[in-house]
Amino acid sequence: MKKSLIAVVLLALLAAACNLPGNGGTSTQESPNAVFTQAAQTVAAELTRVALLASPTSNVPVVPTSTFTPNPTDTPTPTNSTVYTPTNSTVYTPTNMSIPCNLATFNPATIDFTVPDNTLMAPNQVFSKTWRIRNAGTCSWNSSYLLLFDHGDGMGITSGYTQPLTGIVNPGQEVDLTVNLKAPAASGTYTGYWRLRDPGGVVFGITPAGGTFVVIIKVTAPPTTITLNPLAVESGTISSDEGPWPDFTAGESDADITRTCEAFLSYDITGIPANATITEVKFDFKDYTTTGNPFGLGVLNAYATNYGPTLEPGDFVAGFPPGNIADWGSAGALNIIEASPELKTNLQSKLGTPRLQLRLQFAESNGDAVKDRITFTNPRLIVMYTTP
């Protein structure tokens, strides 16, 4: 670049020199100072032209710097007069959106005014489902608006069923929409979907919920309740070396009050379906008689056992082993018909087999030479179960 500039200067000086007075020059005489001034101006002009060509911004216009300071009161105001200022200091100006004529919204906490989703129902149970929704559109609803069954499980309602709204529901107001339904006879989960329809036949739903009002119920058959009585031919009393006797006695034996006897109970459970779910089992042992003070021997325990179809003296269990599924500490406790979670679990595990068998026993004899025992007349079990 420096060499180019030097060349330009030399050429300019030479051009200027050609105009100096001398042989072959013009007859007009100029002073030396005027000639050199002209040469200097020529060189300056050429240097300026070359600098502009070399500059990469030579074609960009120069914008003068403004010294105007705007008045703070000149800040424009949004036309909708609404400015949202969240905590992050960002200012949002909402876009005006047109609200449709028909629009329904809801409060999640109150839409299911009755019968929340997955409510349990008995087969063929009649019920009323009510949704509470809000008219969020610009048009009022009247009796020309219809509640329409859209699809799914009708629950007593046929396809295309409609029901007019009652009264006037203005924009912004809430309304309760109610339909009378009936649970199906079979067990299972059932879901029905509903919408609204305006006088022009336009169907619209609820926003935001997929456009439909929903009713969901679960139908379960009521539990079956049966009473199990001990089988006389398989139940009875056994002492350590004698028996069986046909009663159901636990405590000190008749033959020797220093020994104890145990009651064995066998129940036929073939009437309970193998695929049943046991929901509850209760002891009904309140029908009994006592001799002496049987609970002076300690706690009466019940054990799950499996001695088979024939009761023999060898089924007697000495001592007071662990693993009991129920116990009673007094005669008063036997008067309470009480559910046993442990017996429920045990019976559930026995389904598909013919028998549930139990053993009742106290601890060893207390040796007081007094006959202490309890005899049950009909120790029953009350069983509740459901089937798929």
C-alpha positions, 0 to 999 in steps of 0.5 A: 500500500505504501509503494502504491501511494508513493507511485501516485505522489510521483505521478502527480508531481510529474503531471504538475511538473509538465506545467512548469515554464520551459521549452515548448511550454505555453506562453502564459507565465505562472509563479513557482508558488502557484505551480507547487500549490496546484501540485499539492492539491492534486496529490491531496485529491488523489490520496483521498480517492485512493484511501476511499477505494481501499476502505472496506466501508467506503460504500456505507453512508455515514449516519450522524449521531443524534443528540435528541433525548426522548421525553420519558412521558412519550412511552406508548401505552398498549391499546388493550390497556392490560400489561402483565408484569410477572416476577421476572420483570418481563412485560407481556402484552397479551394478544386479543383473542376472540371467545367462541360462542359455545365454550364450556370449562370446569373446575377440576375440584367440582366437576364430578359433583356426584359419583367421582371416577371409579366409584364402586357400584353394585350390579344394576344399581341405579344412580345419578351422575352430575357434572358442574361446568361453566359457560365460558363462551359468549352465548347464553345456553337455554332449553334448546341446548342438549346434553348428548350421549356421545359414545362409550358405555351407556349405562342404561342410556341408548345411543343418541340420547339427548336431554335438554338443559333447563333454565338460562345459563349466561356466560360466566355462570355455572350449571349442574348437568345431571343424567340418571343411569344404571350400572350394568349387571356384570362386574367390570369397569364402565366409562361413558362420554357426553357432550353438549349440542347447540340449537344449530346442531353443533356439538361441543364439549368441555375444555380442556378435557378432550371435549367430553364429560366422563362418567366412570364406575366399577361394578362389583358383585356383593360378597357372598356370605356362608356359615361353616359348621364343623363336620361331626365325623371329622371333628372331636376331642383328643387327649394325649393318649385317648379319643376321639370323643364327639364333643369339642373340648379344650382344657383338662380331661375327664380321665385325669385332671393333670392332663389336657385335651384339645378340640379339633375342628374340620370344615368343608370348604368345597362350596367356596369357588377356587377362584374366590377372593376371601374378604373376611372370616369371623369366629362365632364361638359364643356358644359354649359351656365351661367347667371350673376356670378354663382360662386359669390355664392361660390363653386359648389358642387356635392353630391351623392344622391338617390332620386329614379325614380321620381324627386319631390320638396321634394328632394331639400336640403337646405343649404350647407351640407358636404359630397360632392364628387366633387367641382368646384370653377370657370367656368374654372375648369368646362372646365377640364375633370377631374377624381374623385376618390370619384365618382369612389368609389361611382359608385363602391358601386352602381354596381348591382343597376340600378342608379347612382344619383347626386345633384349639388348646390351652397350655398344660394342666395347672395341677390344681385337682380341679377340672378346668375346661371349655366345651363348644356346642357349635364353633362356626366360621362366618366367611365372606368372599367375592368371585370375578 
